[in-house]
C-alpha cells in the first residue's frame, strides 16, 4: 500500500463528510463540485495556508509538525483512532513491520487462563485479526478454530468469506464495518506487511462489500460493546464483549464475551457450554421446549 496515496485518500474522505455549517462556516456559492468542505475552508479552519494543506492532501507529509497535525485533526473533527491513524500515515516508523511474518504465539500462561474461563467465550486476536488462541466456548460460539487450517483462522475471512457468519451475526453490516475499520488501522501502523496486503487483496477480490467498505477509509480500534447473535444450536444471544490489549505484546488482544446474569442469553450460554462439553458423537440438538423458550425470551 502506497503511503502517500493512503494519506491523500484519508484526508479527502474526512473532508468530504463535513459541511460548512457543521463547522460554523457560511456556505458560499451554489452547487459544489465535490461533497464536503473545500480545501481552502479546511485550511482556514486549521490556520494553515491553502498551498500547505493542498500539498499535505496530495500525500506530502514530510516535516509536518505535531502542532499542525493537531490543528488539522481538530478542523476535521477526527476521533482518537482517526488522529492516531493520521499520525501513522504522516510519520511512518522505519522498519515498523519487522518480524511481521513470524508466527504469532500465545504465551502458555495466557492459554491456561483461556482454558480456565469455563462458560465464557474468549479468544486472542493478533495482527491482521488472526485468531491465535481460544477456549472451548469460543469455538462453540464463533467457529471451531481448532479444526481450521491456520491460514483460515482469521476474523475478517470468517466474516466476509464464510456464508454462515451472515446468519450468526444479526447486525452483520455493523460487524463487517468494524472489521474493515480495524484492518485500516492495522494497515496504517504496518504499511509494509506483505501478509496484510495479501489478506486485503484476497478480500477485495472475493467480496464486493469489503471493497466498498475499504474505499470509505474509516478507521476504528477494537473496544467494547454488545453483539447480537443467532446461534444454530441455542438460538438468539445478546452478549457484551470487552477487548483487553495485552501489555507484553500490544499486537495481541484478548476478547471476552459475556451475558447479563439471569438473562435468557445467560441461560442459552450455559446450554451452549453443556453442548460444547459433550463429545461430537454425544451432542444432541436443543430440545423443542428449550428452543421455544429461547424464541420467547430473545
Buried (B, 14 or more C-beta within 10 A) or exposed (E): EEBEEBBBBBBBBBBEBBBBEEBEBEEEEEEEEEEBBBBEBBBBBBEBEBEBBBBBBBBBBEEBEEEBBBBBBEBBEBEEBBBBBBBBBBEBEEEBBEEBEEEBBBBEEBBEBBEEBEBBBBBBBBBBBBBBBBBBBBBBBBBEBEEBEEEBBBBBBBBBBEEEBBEBBBEBEEBBBBBBBBBBBBBBBBBBBEBBBEBBEBBBEEBEBBBEBBEBBBBBBBEEEEBBBEBEBBBBBBBBBBBBEBEEBEBBBBBBBBBEEEBBBBBBBEBBBBBBBEEEEEEEEBEEEBBEBBEEEE
